[in-house]
Amino acid sequence: MNRAVNETLERLRAELVASLDENLPEVTKYDDDPVAFNAKLAKMMAKLKKDAGASAIRQNYKGTGKQSHRRQLYVNIGDAAGVDVWLDSGYVQIGGVLSPPKGFENKKMMGDMTPEQVYQWLSGTLKKMYAGFVKGEALEFNVETTSVDDLKAALEAKKVVSITGWKAVPDMDDNEVVNLAQSLAFSARMAREHKGGISSKESMRWRQSMQRIKDEGLLSDHEYNDLMDQWNGDKGY
């Protein structure tokens, strides 16, 4: 019964957030209305499946009150790579919980850019960052036009160990489980800071991931306890 109630509450909450977003005014730049600007930008993220080879996009954090403009989304590229994208206070940033490949610009000030222009930068950058992760797309280079730095950056991207936020925890490999736990601990900190909450689904995934970490010894006792402190808000978190 509790599970059914929680699922119903989560669905109603999602519908409420969607309805509020639909009633936001049109904007041409961030300063016009930060909440409306980032909401419009967030809606465009669904196009990343077509424009950047994303296999899944999920909104994880949405600020409330004075932080209502802030959003965090997880984007999976192809079958492997994943990164969090922040729509923040006048800028968009790729990475925060999960580190993107090195060698690329990962932060863009919005300034007088339109949501469409910000999205174009974001989708183009993600596509370059994760070339080779897109399904059916080989990592190819033109030896005459590709710089050494670009080649190194693309190869570095192949090494990225990502969170696969849409896998069941028992199906994740060790690195994915640790990444998931770190991401959820960070999300819990952000929720407390901005008076938000954690869904029952995320709480369940937290318990599952931490149980695996404990049972399989994936982290040291110190690292395990630090994640627990972050989640619970202990020792200064």
Backbone hydrogen bonds in HBPLUS format (Angstrom, degrees):
<---DONOR---> <-ACCEPTOR-->    atom                        ^
c    i                          cat <-CA-CA->   ^        H-A-AA   ^      H-
h    n   atom  resd res      DA  || num        DHA   H-A  angle D-A-AA Bond
n    s   type  num  typ     dist DA aas  dist angle  dist       angle   num
A0005-VAL N   A0001-MET O   2.93 MM   4  6.23 157.5  1.98 153.6 160.1     1
A0006-ASN N   A0002-ASN O   2.88 MM   4  6.09 162.5  1.91 150.6 155.4     2
A0007-GLU N   A0003-ARG O   2.92 MM   4  6.13 159.7  1.96 150.1 155.5     3
A0008-THR N   A0004-ALA O   2.99 MM   4  6.17 154.1  2.06 143.5 150.6     4
A0009-LEU N   A0005-VAL O   2.91 MM   4  6.17 158.8  1.95 152.1 157.8     5
A0010-GLU N   A0006-ASN O   2.91 MM   4  6.14 156.5  1.97 149.3 155.7     6
A0011-ARG N   A0007-GLU O   2.98 MM   4  6.19 152.9  2.06 143.2 150.5     7
A0012-LEU N   A0008-THR O   2.92 MM   4  6.17 162.4  1.95 151.9 156.5     8
A0013-ARG N   A0009-LEU O   2.88 MM   4  6.02 154.5  1.94 145.2 152.7     9
A0014-ALA N   A0010-GLU O   2.98 MM   4  6.17 159.3  2.03 144.7 149.8    10
A0015-GLU N   A0011-ARG O   2.95 MM   4  6.22 155.4  2.01 147.9 154.8    11
A0016-LEU N   A0012-LEU O   2.89 MM   4  6.10 151.1  1.97 145.7 153.6    12
A0017-VAL N   A0013-ARG O   2.93 MM   4  6.21 164.5  1.95 155.1 158.6    13
A0018-ALA N   A0014-ALA O   2.96 MM   4  6.13 158.0  2.01 144.8 151.3    14
A0019-SER N   A0015-GLU O   2.92 MM   4  6.12 155.0  1.99 143.7 150.4    15
A0020-LEU N   A0016-LEU O   2.94 MM   4  6.19 156.1  1.99 151.5 157.9    16
A0021-ASP N   A0017-VAL O   2.99 MM   4  6.21 156.7  2.04 147.9 154.2    17
A0022-GLU N   A0018-ALA O   2.99 MM   4  6.22 149.5  2.08 145.4 153.7    18
A0023-ASN N   A0020-LEU O   3.24 MM   3  5.37 135.9  2.45  98.0 109.2    19
A0024-LEU N   A0021-ASP O   3.20 MM   3  5.36 166.6  2.22 109.7 112.6    20
A0032-ASP N   A0029-LYS O   3.12 MM   3  5.73 147.6  2.23 114.6 123.4    21
A0037-PHE N   A0033-ASP O   2.86 MM   4  6.00 161.6  1.89 163.3 169.7    22
A0038-ASN N   A0034-PRO O   3.05 MM   4  6.18 175.1  2.06 151.3 152.2    23
A0039-ALA N   A0035-VAL O   2.97 MM   4  6.04 148.2  2.07 143.5 153.3    24
A0040-LYS N   A0036-ALA O   2.94 MM   4  6.07 158.8  1.99 146.4 151.4    25
A0041-LEU N   A0037-PHE O   2.96 MM   4  6.24 157.4  2.01 147.7 154.6    26
A0042-ALA N   A0038-ASN O   2.82 MM   4  5.94 151.8  1.90 140.9 148.5    27
A0043-LYS N   A0039-ALA O   3.09 MM   4  6.36 151.1  2.18 145.2 151.9    28
A0044-MET N   A0040-LYS O   3.32 MM   4  6.63 139.2  2.49 139.0 149.0    29
A0044-MET N   A0041-LEU O   3.10 MM   3  5.21 129.2  2.37  97.1 110.4    30
A0045-MET N   A0042-ALA O   3.09 MM   3  5.35 148.9  2.19 104.3 113.5    31
A0047-LYS N   A0044-MET O   2.87 MM   3  5.74 157.5  1.92 127.2 132.9    32
A0048-LEU N   A0045-MET O   2.92 MM   3  5.42 164.3  1.94 116.5 121.8    33
A0049-LYS N   A0046-ALA O   3.44 MM   3  6.28 168.3  2.45 117.4 119.6    34
A0050-LYS N   A0047-LYS O   3.03 MM   3  5.48 133.1  2.25 108.6 119.4    35
A0051-ASP N   A0047-LYS O   2.88 MM   4  6.08 170.8  1.88 157.6 160.7    36
A0052-ALA N   A0048-LEU O   2.87 MM   4  4.96 154.1  1.93 124.9 131.0    37
A0054-ALA N   A0048-LEU O   3.09 MM   6  5.49 168.6  2.10 128.5 125.3    38
A0078-GLY N   A0053-GLY O   3.20 MM  25  6.21 151.8  2.28 153.5 154.0    39
A0055-SER N   A0076-ASN O   2.71 MM  21  5.52 151.4  1.79 135.4 145.6    40
A0076-ASN N   A0056-ALA O   2.91 MM  20  5.20 171.7  1.91 155.2 157.7    41
A0058-ARG N   A0074-TYR O   2.91 MM  16  5.22 157.7  1.96 149.5 156.2    42
A0074-TYR N   A0058-ARG O   2.75 MM  16  5.22 164.2  1.77 156.8 158.7    43
A0060-ASN N   A0072-GLN O   2.80 MM  12  5.59 157.9  1.84 148.8 156.3    44
A0061-TYR N   A0072-GLN O   3.24 MM  11  4.86 162.4  2.28 127.7 133.0    45
A0072-GLN N   A0061-TYR O   2.81 MM  11  4.86 151.3  1.89 144.3 143.9    46
A0063-GLY N   A0070-ARG O   2.83 MM   7  5.09 171.8  1.83 151.9 153.5    47
A0067-GLN N   A0064-THR O   2.96 MM   3  5.17 150.3  2.05 135.2 131.4    48
A0068-SER N   A0065-GLY O   3.16 MM   3  5.33 151.6  2.24 118.8 116.4    49
A0070-ARG N   A0067-GLN O   3.01 MM   3  5.69 163.1  2.04 123.1 128.2    50
A0071-ARG N   A0087-LEU O   3.03 MM  16  5.15 152.4  2.10 140.4 148.0    51
A0087-LEU N   A0071-ARG O   2.92 MM  16  5.15 160.9  1.95 144.0 150.4    52
A0073-LEU N   A0085-VAL O   2.84 MM  12  5.15 161.9  1.88 149.2 155.4    53
A0085-VAL N   A0073-LEU O   2.67 MM  12  5.15 159.7  1.71 155.2 162.6    54
A0075-VAL N   A0083-VAL O   2.88 MM   8  5.56 171.0  1.89 165.2 167.7    55
A0083-VAL N   A0075-VAL O   3.02 MM   8  5.56 151.3  2.11 146.4 155.2    56
A0077-ILE N   A0081-ALA O   2.76 MM   4  5.17 163.8  1.78 144.9 150.6    57
A0095-GLY N   A0084-ASP O   2.64 MM  11  5.06 158.5  1.69 168.1 172.6    58
A0086-TRP N   A0093-GLN O   2.78 MM   7  5.10 169.7  1.79 158.3 161.3    59
A0093-GLN N   A0086-TRP O   2.91 MM   7  5.10 160.2  1.95 146.3 152.7    60
A0088-ASP N   A0091-TYR O   2.85 MM   3  5.37 155.4  1.91 168.1 176.0    61
A0090-GLY N   A0088-ASP O   2.86 MM   2  5.86 123.1  2.19 115.6  99.4    62
A0110-MET N   A0090-GLY O   2.82 MM  20  5.40 174.1  1.82 140.2 142.2    63
A0092-VAL N   A0108-LYS O   2.96 MM  16  5.41 156.1  2.01 148.8 154.4    64
A0108-LYS N   A0092-VAL O   2.92 MM  16  5.41 160.8  1.95 158.7 164.7    65
A0094-ILE N   A0106-ASN O   2.74 MM  12  5.06 166.5  1.76 156.7 160.9    66
A0113-MET N   A0110-MET O   2.77 MM   3  5.43 159.2  1.82 151.6 154.7    67
A0117-GLN N   A0114-THR O   3.06 MM   3  5.15 119.0  2.45  98.8 113.4    68
A0118-VAL N   A0114-THR O   3.02 MM   4  6.34 160.2  2.06 157.8 163.2    69
A0119-TYR N   A0115-PRO O   2.89 MM   4  6.08 159.7  1.93 148.4 154.4    70
A0120-GLN N   A0116-GLU O   2.98 MM   4  6.20 152.2  2.06 142.0 149.4    71
A0121-TRP N   A0117-GLN O   3.10 MM   4  6.39 155.7  2.16 145.7 151.2    72
A0122-LEU N   A0118-VAL O   2.95 MM   4  6.21 164.0  1.97 152.2 156.9    73
A0123-SER N   A0119-TYR O   2.80 MM   4  5.96 176.7  1.80 163.1 163.0    74
A0124-GLY N   A0120-GLN O   3.05 MM   4  5.96 159.3  2.09 139.9 146.3    75
A0125-THR N   A0121-TRP O   2.92 MM   4  6.00 157.1  1.98 147.6 154.1    76
A0126-LEU N   A0122-LEU O   2.95 MM   4  6.14 166.3  1.97 154.7 158.3    77
A0127-LYS N   A0123-SER O   3.03 MM   4  6.14 155.5  2.09 143.4 150.1    78
A0128-LYS N   A0124-GLY O   3.12 MM   4  6.36 153.3  2.19 142.9 149.3    79
A0129-MET N   A0125-THR O   2.85 MM   4  6.04 164.3  1.87 154.9 159.8    80
A0130-TYR N   A0126-LEU O   3.03 MM   4  6.08 160.1  2.07 150.0 153.5    81
A0133-PHE N   A0130-TYR O   3.00 MM   3  5.60 165.9  2.02 138.5 140.2    82
A0137-GLU N   A0134-VAL O   3.01 MM   3  5.40 156.5  2.07 137.8 135.4    83
A0145-THR N   A0142-ASN O   3.06 MM   3  5.55 139.7  2.23 112.1 122.3    84
A0146-THR N   A0142-ASN O   2.86 MM   4  5.66 152.0  1.94 172.7 175.6    85
A0151-LEU N   A0147-SER O   3.05 MM   4  6.30 156.0  2.11 147.0 153.8    86
A0152-LYS N   A0148-VAL O   2.91 MM   4  6.18 160.1  1.95 151.5 156.6    87
A0153-ALA N   A0149-ASP O   2.96 MM   4  6.14 158.5  2.01 147.9 153.9    88
A0154-ALA N   A0150-ASP O   2.98 MM   4  6.16 158.1  2.02 147.6 152.9    89
A0155-LEU N   A0151-LEU O   3.02 MM   4  6.22 158.1  2.07 148.8 154.8    90
A0156-GLU N   A0152-LYS O   2.86 MM   4  6.05 148.4  1.96 144.3 153.7    91
A0157-ALA N   A0153-ALA O   3.01 MM   4  6.28 144.8  2.14 141.2 150.3    92
A0158-LYS N   A0155-LEU O   3.12 MM   3  5.23 131.3  2.37  96.3 108.8    93
A0159-LYS N   A0156-GLU O   2.93 MM   3  5.34 150.9  2.02 108.6 117.9    94
A0160-VAL N   A0157-ALA O   3.17 MM   3  5.38 163.6  2.20 108.2 113.3    95
A0167-LYS N   A0164-THR O   3.13 MM   3  5.81 174.6  2.13 127.2 128.0    96
A0171-ASP N   A0168-ALA O   2.89 MM   3  5.38 142.4  2.04 114.5 125.9    97
A0172-MET N   A0169-VAL O   3.12 MM   3  5.29 160.5  2.16 110.1 116.2    98
A0177-VAL N   A0173-ASP O   3.08 MM   4  6.35 154.9  2.14 155.8 162.9    99
A0178-VAL N   A0174-ASP O   3.12 MM   4  6.42 163.0  2.15 153.4 157.2   100
A0179-ASN N   A0175-ASN O   2.90 MM   4  6.09 163.4  1.93 150.2 155.4   101
A0180-LEU N   A0176-GLU O   2.87 MM   4  5.99 155.2  1.93 144.8 151.6   102
A0181-ALA N   A0177-VAL O   3.03 MM   4  6.28 165.0  2.05 150.4 153.7   103
A0182-GLN N   A0178-VAL O   2.96 MM   4  6.20 160.9  2.00 152.5 157.8   104
A0183-SER N   A0179-ASN O   2.91 MM   4  6.08 156.3  1.96 147.5 154.2   105
A0184-LEU N   A0180-LEU O   2.90 MM   4  6.14 162.4  1.93 156.4 160.7   106
A0185-ALA N   A0181-ALA O   2.95 MM   4  6.09 154.5  2.02 146.4 153.5   107
A0186-PHE N   A0182-GLN O   3.06 MM   4  6.24 156.6  2.12 143.7 149.7   108
A0187-SER N   A0183-SER O   2.91 MM   4  6.17 156.0  1.97 146.9 154.0   109
A0188-ALA N   A0184-LEU O   2.93 MM   4  6.15 149.6  2.03 144.6 152.0   110
A0189-ARG N   A0185-ALA O   3.14 MM   4  6.45 151.3  2.23 143.0 150.1   111
A0190-MET N   A0186-PHE O   2.99 MM   4  6.33 160.6  2.03 153.6 158.5   112
A0191-ALA N   A0187-SER O   2.87 MM   4  6.06 153.9  1.94 146.4 153.9   113
A0192-ARG N   A0188-ALA O   3.08 MM   4  6.31 156.6  2.13 145.5 150.5   114
A0193-GLU N   A0189-ARG O   2.99 MM   4  6.23 162.0  2.02 150.2 155.5   115
A0194-HIS N   A0190-MET O   2.98 MM   4  6.12 150.2  2.07 148.7 155.5   116
A0196-GLY N   A0191-ALA O   2.55 MM   5  4.25 157.2  1.60 140.8 142.3   117
A0195-LYS N   A0192-ARG O   3.38 MM   3  5.10 170.7  2.39 102.0 102.7   118
A0203-SER N   A0199-SER O   2.99 MM   4  6.29 154.3  2.06 148.6 156.4   119
A0204-MET N   A0200-SER O   2.99 MM   4  6.17 152.2  2.07 142.3 149.2   120
A0205-ARG N   A0201-LYS O   2.99 MM   4  6.30 157.1  2.05 147.5 153.7   121
A0206-TRP N   A0202-GLU O   2.84 MM   4  6.04 147.0  1.95 144.0 153.5   122
A0207-ARG N   A0203-SER O   3.05 MM   4  6.35 162.1  2.08 148.2 151.6   123
A0208-GLN N   A0204-MET O   3.00 MM   4  6.26 161.0  2.04 150.0 155.5   124
A0209-SER N   A0205-ARG O   2.90 MM   4  5.98 163.7  1.93 146.9 151.5   125
A0210-MET N   A0206-TRP O   2.94 MM   4  6.05 166.3  1.96 154.7 158.7   126
A0211-GLN N   A0207-ARG O   2.96 MM   4  6.00 147.6  2.07 141.1 150.0   127
A0212-ARG N   A0208-GLN O   3.06 MM   4  6.31 155.9  2.12 145.5 151.3   128
A0213-ILE N   A0209-SER O   2.95 MM   4  6.21 158.5  1.99 147.3 153.7   129
A0214-LYS N   A0210-MET O   2.95 MM   4  6.10 155.0  2.02 142.2 148.6   130
A0215-ASP N   A0211-GLN O   2.82 MM   4  5.97 170.5  1.83 153.0 156.2   131
A0216-GLU N   A0212-ARG O   2.83 MM   4  5.73 159.5  1.88 149.7 155.0   132
A0217-GLY N   A0213-ILE O   2.96 MM   4  5.53 111.8  2.44 129.0 140.6   133
A0218-LEU N   A0213-ILE O   3.05 MM   5  4.82 148.5  2.15 129.5 138.1   134
A0224-TYR N   A0220-SER O   2.88 MM   4  6.10 163.5  1.90 156.9 161.9   135
A0225-ASN N   A0221-ASP O   2.89 MM   4  6.02 166.6  1.90 150.5 154.1   136
A0226-ASP N   A0222-HIS O   2.94 MM   4  6.10 148.9  2.04 144.2 153.1   137
A0227-LEU N   A0223-GLU O   3.14 MM   4  6.42 154.8  2.20 146.7 151.8   138
A0228-MET N   A0224-TYR O   3.10 MM   4  6.44 156.1  2.15 147.6 154.6   139
A0229-ASP N   A0225-ASN O   2.88 MM   4  6.15 152.6  1.96 146.8 154.3   140
A0230-GLN N   A0226-ASP O   2.97 MM   4  6.25 152.7  2.04 145.4 152.6   141
A0231-TRP N   A0227-LEU O   2.96 MM   4  6.21 161.9  1.99 151.6 156.1   142
A0232-ASN N   A0228-MET O   2.92 MM   4  6.07 162.8  1.95 151.4 155.9   143
A0233-GLY N   A0229-ASP O   2.78 MM   4  5.59 125.3  2.08 139.6 151.9   144
A0234-ASP N   A0229-ASP O   2.88 MM   5  4.63 145.6  2.00 133.3 139.1   145
A0237-TYR N   A0234-ASP O   3.14 MM   3  5.52 165.8  2.16 116.3 120.7   146
